[in-house]
Amino acid sequence: MFIVNDKIKLVIWDLDDTFWSGTISEEKIISSDYNIDLLKKFTDRGIVNSICSKNSFKPAKDKLVELGVWKYFVFPQISWDPKGKVLNDLIPLMGLRPKNVLFIDDNFMNLNEALYFIPDLNVCTPEHIPVLFDNKYLKGKNDLPNSRLKQYKNLEKKTDSFKKSKLSNIDFLKESNIVVEIFTNCIEEIDRISELVERTNQLNYTKKRVSKSDLINEINSPNTDSGYIKVKDQYGDYGISGFYLKKDNELIHFLFSCRTMNMYIESWLYKKLNSPKIIGHSEEVALVLNTRQDLSFINNKSLSEELIITNTNSKEEILFVGGCDLDQVVYYLNYKNLSTDFNYVNNLNLDVRTDHTCLLLQYENLNKSQKEEINNLEVFSKKICLKVFEENWDILIYSLLTDYSRGLYQNKNNGLIIPFDSFNIDFTDESNWITLPNHLKSLPKTFLINLKNNYDFIGPITPSKLKENIVWLSKKFPERTIILINGSEVKMHPTNYWERNMHKRHKNLNEVLRQIEVDNIKVIDVSAFISDESDVTDNIRHYSKLKYKILSDNIINQLNYQNIIIKNKNSFNIYLKRIKVLIKKIFSRLKLILR
């Protein structure tokens, strides 16, 4: 079966005996280098890829991660649900038409079921995969930055957050910080605008198709008003997403990219243009223009832009230390003088964490043996550099989740203490080497052997030790402000035993932080706004997008408060210096008089 009749924007892959040979549930998989290469080439052509596979989610995902291709898929549908219904729900969710989607499956029953639900769908079997590369309908368009993939990743995150938020669509949009900007320099962006005119259908209210040259003539003709819009919200930047051309209060072109579907952008702009008459509206569109809806949640200035205006004059140096998930918080902060020290992946594809308080405590006093040891450990990089000691910061924002989650190991010979992986898995015990989790698959066995022979497993940091380390940190930097971020106390039901009852551990450590009464230590208590399982994602330490936004608001409030204190302190110091100068002048005058 081979049905491909229109330009393809999305390829949906079955997995077993399609993307790879064999069945994942039987653990007899042979990957296809050709299919992997084709997947990447489609992405470079601006054709996005998804999955519709009858399988258990985790084993399939783990295999795709192992193959290094999970990141190329969006909205993966891996379950035991009927494929016809799954596809029928997926395609409109992505804002696409069936005629622009290709479904590949080895099972004719699945293909026929899909066509029953979605008659306009394009389909083929794996035997036709080799001809897809040169097929005229899969040429796509050069997209080496993979911008379409990124846009659909943003849409995926947004959709996931919406499901977890339990809000109505309007309430969710109100919390999304939607920003629309209108630009009139259309000729400068004529290629993208021409592409929108040619390809947009679902949200094209005039359905008028013209060549690029004719479009330029229309834009330059007398008595016309034209513009394009850019859209962004807290989930991402959607780029140029719409175009209008108005002449004598009639819309000749009025169209929008499907990536802004259900955001009310088209109604907002139509209302802003004073609801002109639409010319050539002969076919139905996906969304009816609604000028009565309150659209005040769409604005021309984003929260992040307001923050830039508020904070550009701040001269305080801010250092943010913690996990890379906090990049989502940094997005909202937009302070000029902000630097980060987050975890990263080294050349062995291992997650490097240097933010444990026990590592900080030792850092400045490492002896030669300890330095050599730490620089040679595979779970770090060749030379550790902690910005807490290397940079001249005024305010430290410090997430303590590595202390909450990592295990500690002490070297038998030189006393070095290192944090490594889960706090309740003893990797000095060989029985724990048998089935390593996926994130440790690239860990050299030499590291584990070294751990077994030369280290003792201490376990997690104790609440009293955490308190001791925080007090030490405050005394180390007595003139600077330290803002601590604790952990959520949400009770989850993870499948991994090492994550079970983590909320109890978090609660115990949080209690210690709440009891610390030190002038330069402030604590942001995330349990005040992260209290339900819908507020977190894959584990207790990763939050939904909306909650990272709230966390950023808390940080901003604390930073603004600290800036006031610092400014007042600086003002007092300046005032004190002036008094001292004045006193010196008075004494000098007195000396002259007494002579």
N, C-alpha and C positions, 0 to 999 in steps of 0.2 A: 504494500500500500504506500503510495507516494502522492500527496496532495499539497502542493505549494503554489498558491495563485496570487500572492500579493507580497508587498514589502514586509519583511519580518523585522520586528523590533524586539521580540522576546522569544527565546528558545527554552522550552521546558523539557528537562531530561528525566527519563526513568533511570534508575541506577542499575539494578541487577540485570545482567545480560544485555545491557544497553550502554551505559556510561563505562561500565567495566564488565569483564567476563566473570561469571560465577554469581553465587548468592551469598550476601553478607551474613545471613543467619546461619549458614553452614561454614562460615569462615574460610571459604575457598574463593578468594578474590584474585583476579589477575587484572591489574590496571592497564589502561590503554593510553600509551604516550600520544597517539594520534588524537584521541578525543580530548585529552588534557590540552594539547597544543591548539586544537580547534576552539576549545572553550576560551582560551586566552586571546586568540585572534578575533573571535566574535566580539569580545569585550573591547578590543582595540578599534573595532569598527562601530562601536556605539550600540551593539546588539547585546542586551542584557540576558542573563541566564538564570533559570530557576530549576526547581526539582519537584517532581511529583512521583513519589515512590512508596510502595507498600512495604514498610519496614519499621523496625523500632528506631526511634529518633537517635538515641545516643550512639549506638554502634555505627550507624551510617555516618553521623557527623564526625565521630572520631576517625573513621577511615578517610574521610574527605580532608580533615585537618592534617592527617598524616601524609596525604598526597600533596598537600600544600595548595589545595584548590577551594577550600571552604569559602574563602574571602571573595571568590568570583561569583557566588550564587546569592540571589536575593529572594526573600519570601519562600524559603524551602518548605515544601509540603511533604513531610515524611511521617506517615501514619498508616493505619490499616483501613482508613475510610475509602469508600468507592471513589474512583478517580474522576468520574464524570462530574459528580457534585463538587469535589475539591477544586477542579479546574474552573467550573462555572462560578465559584465564589472568588477564586484567585484573580482571574483576568480583570474583572471590573475593579477589584481592590487596588490593582496596579494602574488603573486609569487607562487601560488599553482596549482595543477592539479585537475580537477573535480573529479577524482576517489578517491581523498583523502578528499573530502568535503561531509558533510551530511547536507541536508536541511530538516527542520521539519516544516510542515504546516498542518492546519486542513482542508484546502480547496483543493479538488482533482484537480480542474481546475488550481490552482496555481502550484501544483506539476507536472501536465502534461505539462503545459506551460514551466516550468523550464527544464523538460526532453527533450522537443522539441528543445530548444535552446542549452541544454548541455546534450547530451545523456549519458555521463559517470558519471553523478552526482548521488550520493546516496541520497535517499529520504525516509521519513517515516511520518506517521501521529501521533498525540499526544497519541493515545492509545498504541503506541509501546514504549513510553518514559521509562516506568518501566523496560524494558528489555535491555536498552542501557548500563546501568552500568556494566553488566556482559558480554556484547557482546565482542567477541574476537578481533573485529576490533577497539574497543574503549578502549583498555587497556592503550594505550599511554606509557609514560615513566615517572618515578618519577621526578617531577619538582617542589618541594616544594618552591624553591625561586621564582617560577613563572617567570623564565627568558624568556620563549617564549612569554608570555603575554607582558612583558616589551619591548621585541624586536619589537613586532608588534605595540605597542603603539608608539615607536620611529618612525617606518615606517609610521604610521598614521600621526604623526606630520610633518614628512618630506614631505609626499604627499600633505598635506594641505598647507604647505609653498610653495611647488612647484606651486600649482594651483594659489595661491595668488601672487606669484612673477612675473608672466607673462613673465618669461624667457624661453629660449630654454633649453632642457635637459642638453646640454653641459655647457651653461652659469650658470645654476643652480648648476651643479656639481662643477664648478670652485669656487663657493662661499661657498661650503659645507665643505671645509677643510678635504678632504678625506685622511686618513692615513692608509697605509698598512705596517704591520710588518711581516717579514719572520723568522720563527723559525725552527731549525733543530732537536730539542730534541723530536722527534716524539714518541718514546716509552713512554715517560712520559705522553703523551696525547693520548695514544692509544685507550682509550674507545671512546672519542669524534671523533677521526679520523675514527675508525671502523664504528661508527654510520653514519658518512658522506658517507663512501664508500657503506654501505648497503642501505641507504635511498635516497641519492641524485640521481636525474634523469634528471631534466630539464637542469641543467648545469654540467652534467657528460659527459665529452668528450671521455671517453673510454668505459664506461658502464661495466667495469670489476668488478664483485662482488666476494669477497673472505672472508673467515672466519677471525676472529681476529688472530688466530694462524698463518694462512698463510700470513696474512698481516705483522705480526712481522717478519716472515722469509724473506719476500720480502724486508723489510726495512733494515734488518741486512745482506742481501746478498752482496757479493763483487761488486764493480763497480757501485753502485747505489747512486743516489743523491735524497734525499727526504726532504720535508719540509711542514709545515703547515703555514697558514697565519691568522693573526688577523686584523680585519678591524674596524675602527671607523671614525666618522665624527662629525660635531657639533651637530648632532641630537641624537647621542648615540653610544654605544659600541656594535658591532655586534658579538664580541667574535671570536672563531675559526670558520672561514667561508670558508676555502678551504684547499685542500691538493694536493700535486703532488709527484710522484715518477718517477724518470728518470733513465734509464739504457742505456748506450752506445748511448747517444743523442736521445733516443726514450722515449716518455712518456707512462708509463704503467698505471699510474693513473693521472688524471687531472680533478678535480671536485670542485664545489663551491656550497655553500648554496644559496637557492633562495632568502634569505634575502638581498643579495648583487645584485640582479637583476638590470640591466640597470645602474650599476655604472662603467662598463668597467674594473672591477677588473681582470676578466679572461684574457682580452686582454693585460692588463698591465703586468701581471705575465708571460704570454706566450712570450711577447716581451723581458722581463727581462731574461728569460731562453734561449734566442736566437732562438726562434721558432723551437723547436725540432719536429721530426716526432711523430704523435699521433698513438698509436697502438690500434686496436680494435674499431675504430670509425665506428660503423655499424648503429647506429640510429641517427635521427636528434636531435639536441639540440635547446634550446630556443634562443640562441644568437650565431651568427657567430663571430669567432675571428677576430678582426680588429686591425692589427698592424700598419696601416697607419694613424690612428687617432692620433692627438696630445693628449697625455695623461699626459702631464707635470703637470696637476692639481692634480694628485695622487702622494703623496710623502711619505717619511719615517719618517718625523718629523712633528708633529702637531703644530699648533699655540700655543696651551696651553703649550706644552713642551718647545717651544721657550720662552714663557713668564716666565716659571719656571726658565730657565737658566738666563734670564734677571733680574729677581726680587728676586732670593733667597738670595742675599747679602743685600737686603734692610732691614734695621733695624727699619724703621718707623712702628709704630703700626697703622693699618687702621681699622676703624669701619664703617660698612655699615648698614644704617638704612632705612627701607622702607617696601614695600610689598613683599610677598614671591615669586611673579613672578620674582623678581630680582635674584633669585637663578640661573636663566639662564645666567645672567651676571657674577655672581660669578664663574661659571664653566670656563669662559674664563680668569678670572683674575689670579687665582692661585698664589696669594701672600702668602708667608709663614705666615706673621703676620697680617692676615686679619680675623676679627670676624664679625658676623652679628647679628642684632637685628630686625628680621622680624616678621610679624604677625603670629599667630598660632591659633589652635583650642583648646578650653578648654574642660573640662570634660562634658560640656553640649552641645558639638558640635557647639559652637558659636565662630565666628571669633573674636579674641582678637587683637585690634589695639591700640598700645600705642605710636605711632609715630607722633601724632598731636602736632604741636608747642604749642598749648594752654596747653596741658598736661605737656609738658616739662617745660614751664614757671612756673607752679605751683609746680612742683614735689619736689623741695628741701625745700619749705616753707609750706608744708601741715601741718595744725594743727591736733590735736588729733581727732577731730570730722570728718575732711575731710579724714584722713587716714582710720578711721573705715568705713566710708561710701564707699570709693573707693574699699577697700578690700572685702566688702560684696556685691558689685554690680555683678550681674550674668554675665554681658558682659565683665568682667575682670577675672583674676585669683585671688587666695587667697592673694597673695602678689605680687604687681607690682614691678619689678626691671628694671629700665631703664639703659642700658649699657652706655649711653652718660655720666651719672654721676658716674657709678660704675667702668668703665675701664679707664686706662691711655692711651688714643689714641693720635696719632699725627695728623692724617688726618681723617676727618669725611666725608663720602659720604652719602648724605641725600636726599632721594626722598620725595617730598612734596605732593604726590597725596592724602594722607589722608586728608590734609588740603583742597585740591581741592574738595573732594567728601563728607566729613562727616558733619552732623549737630551738633550743639553745644547746650548743655542744662546746665542751671545754677541752682544749689540748692538754694532754697528760704531761707534756714536756715543758711547755713555756707558758701555760695558763691562758692562752688566747681563747676568747669566747666568741663563737660565730653563730649567727642566726641561720637556720636552714629549714625550709619546707614546713610541714604541719607540726604543730606543737605536741601532738600526741602520737606521732609515729617515730619510733626509735630506729633510725637508719644505721646504727651500729650493729643492729641485729640482722644477720643475713637473711632470715626468713622474710623480712620486709623488702628484699630486693627482687623477689620472684616476679611479682606483678607490679611494675612501676606505673604510676599514673602517666597519662599522655604528656603532661608538661615536663616530665623527667625522662622521656624516651631518649633524648640526646645526651643524657648525663653519662660521662665516661665512668666505667667501672673502677678506674684507678681512684676516683674521688671517694667512692664508697669503701674501697679497701683501706684508704688512708683514714677515713672516718672510723672504721671498725678498729684499726690497729692503734690509732694515736689520740682518739677522743673519747670522752665520757659524755653520755647523753644526760643533760640536766633537766630537760623538759621545758615547759613554758615559764616565762617570767612570772614571778609571784606578785600579788598586789603590793606587798610591802616593798619589794625591790623596784617596782615601777615607780612608786611614790618617791623612793630614795633617788632614783635617776632623774626624776622631774625636778626635785628640789636641788640636786646638783646642777642641772642645766640652768635653773634660775639664778643660782649663785655664780655660775660661770659667766653669765651675761647680765649682771645686775642692773645695768642702765638701759637695757633694751626690753621691749615687750614681746612676750611669747603667748600666742593664741593657740591653744590645743583643741583638736577635734577628736572627740571620743567615738565609740562604736554604737551601732543600733542594738536594741534589745528585742528585736522581732523574733518570735519563735517560728522556726521553719521546720520543714519535714524533709530533709535531704536524704538522698539514697546513700551518700558516702558516710561511713560511720564517724569519720574524723570531724564532720561538720555538725553532728548531732549535739544538741544541748549547748551550742555555741552561745546562745542568748544568755545562758546562765553565767558563762565565763565573762562575756561582755558586761553583764550587769555588775559582777564583782569588781572588775577593773574600773568601771565607770564610777562606782561608789567611792573608790580611792581618790579619783580625780576631783570629785565633788567636794571632798574633804580638805583638799589642799588650799591653804590660805596664805598665798604669797603675793606680794604687791604686783610683781611684773608678770604673773601667770593669770591668764584668762581662759575659760573653758567654754567651747560651744558644744552644747549637749544635743546631739542629733536625735536622741530619743524623744525630744519635745515635738518633733514633726515627722519622724519616721517610726511609726507605731504599728503598722499593719503589713501583712505579707505582700500586699499589692504595692507597697512602697519600695520593695527590694526586687532584684531581678534573679540572677542565677545563684547568688549566695547572700548571706547576711551583711556582707561588706560592700556590695554593689547596689546602688540605688537607682530608682527610676529617674528619667530625665527631669521631671518636674521637681523631684526632691533635691537634685543637685542645684537647681535654680534657687530653691528656698535656702539651701545651705549657703549659696553665694550671697544671698540677701543678708543672712546672719553675719557673714564675714564682713560684708560692706559696712553694716551698722557698727560692728566692733572696730573696724579700721577707722571709720569716721570719728568715732569716740576717741580712739587713741590719737588720731591726728590733732584733735582739739587739745588734748593733754600736752602733746609734744609742742604744739604751737604756743600754748600758754607758758610752758616751761622755757621755751626759747625766748619768748617775750620777756619773761622775768629775768633771764640771764642777761639779755641785752640791757634791760633797765638797770640791773645790778652793776654792769660794766660802766654804764654812763655815770652812775652815782660815784663809783670809784674814781673815775677820771675827774669828776667835779671836785671831789674831796682833795685829790692831788693838786688841782689848780688852786684851791683855797689855801692849802698849806704853803704852796709856792708864793702866793701873794702875801701871806702873813710873814713869811721869812723876809721878804723884801721890805715890808713895812717896819719890822723889828730892827732891821739894820739901820 
